[in-house]
Amino acid sequence: MSTQEKTLVPGLAGIPASESAVSYIDGQAGVLEYRGYPIADLAANSTFEEVVFLLWNGRLPKSAELAELRASLVAKRSLAPEILEIIKLLPAGGHPMDALQTTVSLLGMHNPKARDFKDADVAQDICLELVAVLPTLVAAFDRSRRGLEIIQPDPDLDTAANFLWMINGEKPEEIAARTLDVALILHADHTMNASTFTARVVASAEADPYSVISAAVGTLSGPLHGGANERVLDSLAEIPSAEAVPTWLDAKFAAGGKVMGFGHRVYSVKDPRAHNLQGLVHQVFEKLGSTPIYDVALALETEMAERVGHKGIWPNVDFFSGIVYQKLGIATDLFTPVFAISRVSGWLAHWQEQMKDNKLFRPGQIYVGTHGHEYVPIDER
Ligand code: ACO
């Protein structure tokens, strides 16, 4: 096909980049499934660890298999002393997503088998290590930047509870641990989004899995993608009360701004994960007390529905997640790292899938530049 016949689809919107059996979305019906299981059923009945097994194996685990996965993750959670020392040297004012991207690369440099990932045992080990250790990397940087002692993982706690323990230094209440566990389930995979596409592109070059994950972390940090969740809280904090929402929105729209936590490339209805997270908000507030920011959020949702609902702009996963995380004592700039400690499981499921039938990504382009210039020596220009 000649260049002239090609049609550009900005952002590759809706163009299939690969076949995948990991997750499924129906954006009109508001459906999300992991390996054929509806997200609401997994959120109600499952655990993050069980979802990791499901994403990687295509089926739910038996008890012994889940116990084995849990034990493997627990065994791989601690950081080598050299890595801890480097984390302490990272700039305390840097963003935790940058710290995470850097330290994931560092893990790769630290593993002499990083490039032997075509060996199935090595691949399995690296996948387990990455899921196990990302929460430790995030928590260690957070404690270090606050000048606090870095807390060792607790082998008796699962991923969510252990993360809260490592950042807060207190054993979390059951409701807090379960709430974060469900949030991790909801964020684990979401078809061919920008960071997953990044992961698959890097994987297709046969770069090692640490490079795959560190690149995906970089993409997730962007405000149009995972980085939206911390900006939602910043926006909500700017609005003094529910009554002030219309005036705030007038100014936002007049400036041509987008409202963080709304809109999605695939959903034209409310994101099913936002439904689940809103349910979690209710449960957590009932047990731990409400926050005024929630009233502002509800008023914003109503006002946005009136103004841009007809364009298919509804709350996405990021709209309610920050409200939940804030209540669990998680700092605003850790919201996107929390997303990453869940999504790493999905990125790795896609990495495994890509490696099974790999073809290097090499899309085309539509050239819009000029041709045939004569080279002019520098002193004649
Ligand atoms: N606030 C207000 N209006 C919006 C918003 C928003 N958040 N999102 C889209 N619109 C409007 C656009 O202005 C545009 O209106 P127009 O047709 O009158 O010009 C129309 O809806 C279509 O918008 P696009 O930007 O073309 O939609 P696209 O599919 O490219 O964007 C995106 C999707 C990037 C997520 C966008 O909705 C956005 O920037 N949202 C805010 C950031 C955010 O919350 N990101 C998290 C997404 S979920 C995730 O990544 C985990």
Boltz pocket constraint, residues with backbone or C-beta under 6 A from the ligand:
constraints:
  - pocket:
      binder: B
      contacts: [[A, 193], [A, 223], [A, 224], [A, 225], [A, 226], [A, 228], [A, 257], [A, 258], [A, 259], [A, 260], [A, 261], [A, 262], [A, 263], [A, 264], [A, 265], [A, 266], [A, 308], [A, 311], [A, 313], [A, 316], [A, 317], [A, 318]]
      max_distance: 6.0
